[in-house]
Amino acid sequence: MTTPLVVSSAALIAVPFAVLGTSKIRAVPSMQARAAQVGFSVGAYQRIGVLEVAGAAGVMLGLAMPPLGLLAAAGLLLLVAYLWLAFGEI
């Protein structure tokens, strides 16, 4: 069931990941600086961006296919948890 609350929640999860992931993929200067600050190469940071954009797309596609949305959200959660545990910040 796709209610306005479900759609809003999916958008609140997907939009920030899509925007920041796209910035990482495009290697905008602020993201290059952030990659250097946390010790990542630009290429590694771009791969993280690809995971973020894929997760965001999966969350939105989950509105039509709920199992996909759950898997995508779980993947984003694991990505954030790993980065937080590994580097102490997001």
C-alpha positions as CSV (number, residue, x, y, z in Angstrom):
1,M,0.0,0.0,0.0
2,T,1.5,3.3,-1.1
3,T,0.2,6.0,1.2
4,P,1.4,9.6,1.2
5,L,3.4,8.9,4.4
6,V,5.2,6.0,2.7
7,V,6.0,8.0,-0.3
8,S,7.2,10.9,1.8
9,S,9.4,8.6,3.9
10,A,10.9,7.0,0.8
11,A,11.7,10.4,-0.6
12,L,13.2,11.6,2.7
13,I,15.6,8.6,2.6
14,A,16.3,8.6,-1.2
15,V,16.8,12.3,-2.0
16,P,19.8,13.0,0.3
17,F,21.5,9.8,-0.8
18,A,20.9,10.6,-4.4
19,V,22.1,14.2,-4.2
20,L,25.2,13.4,-2.2
21,G,26.0,10.2,-4.2
22,T,25.7,12.2,-7.5
23,S,28.1,14.8,-6.1
24,K,30.6,12.0,-5.2
25,I,30.3,10.4,-8.6
26,R,30.8,13.8,-10.4
27,A,33.8,14.4,-8.0
28,V,32.8,18.0,-7.3
29,P,35.6,19.9,-5.5
30,S,33.9,19.8,-2.0
31,M,33.6,16.0,-2.3
32,Q,37.2,15.7,-3.5
33,A,38.3,17.6,-0.4
34,R,36.1,15.4,1.8
35,A,37.5,12.2,0.3
36,A,41.0,13.4,1.0
37,Q,40.0,14.4,4.6
38,V,38.8,10.9,5.4
39,G,41.6,9.1,3.5
40,F,39.8,7.9,0.4
41,S,40.9,8.2,-3.1
42,V,38.6,10.0,-5.4
43,G,37.8,6.8,-7.2
44,A,36.9,5.0,-4.0
45,Y,34.6,7.9,-3.1
46,Q,33.0,7.7,-6.5
47,R,32.3,4.0,-5.9
48,I,30.6,4.9,-2.6
49,G,28.6,7.5,-4.5
50,V,27.4,4.8,-7.0
51,L,26.3,2.6,-4.0
52,E,24.4,5.6,-2.6
53,V,22.6,6.4,-5.9
54,A,21.8,2.7,-6.4
55,G,20.4,2.5,-2.9
56,A,18.3,5.7,-3.4
57,A,16.9,4.3,-6.7
58,G,16.1,1.0,-5.0
59,V,14.2,2.8,-2.2
60,M,12.1,4.6,-4.7
61,L,11.5,1.5,-6.8
62,G,10.5,-0.2,-3.5
63,L,7.3,1.8,-3.7
64,A,6.3,-0.5,-6.6
65,M,8.2,-3.6,-5.4
66,P,8.4,-3.5,-1.5
67,P,11.0,-6.3,-1.1
68,L,13.4,-4.3,-3.3
69,G,12.8,-1.2,-1.2
70,L,13.6,-3.1,2.0
71,L,16.8,-4.5,0.6
72,A,17.9,-1.1,-0.7
73,A,17.2,0.6,2.6
74,A,19.0,-2.2,4.5
75,G,22.0,-1.7,2.1
76,L,22.1,2.0,2.8
77,L,21.9,1.3,6.5
78,L,24.8,-1.1,6.3
79,L,26.8,1.4,4.2
80,V,26.3,4.2,6.7
81,A,26.9,1.9,9.7
82,Y,30.2,0.6,8.2
83,L,31.4,4.2,7.4
84,W,30.5,5.3,10.9
85,L,32.2,2.4,12.6
86,A,35.3,2.6,10.4
87,F,35.8,6.3,10.5
88,G,33.7,7.6,13.4
89,E,31.8,10.0,11.2
90,I,29.5,10.0,8.3
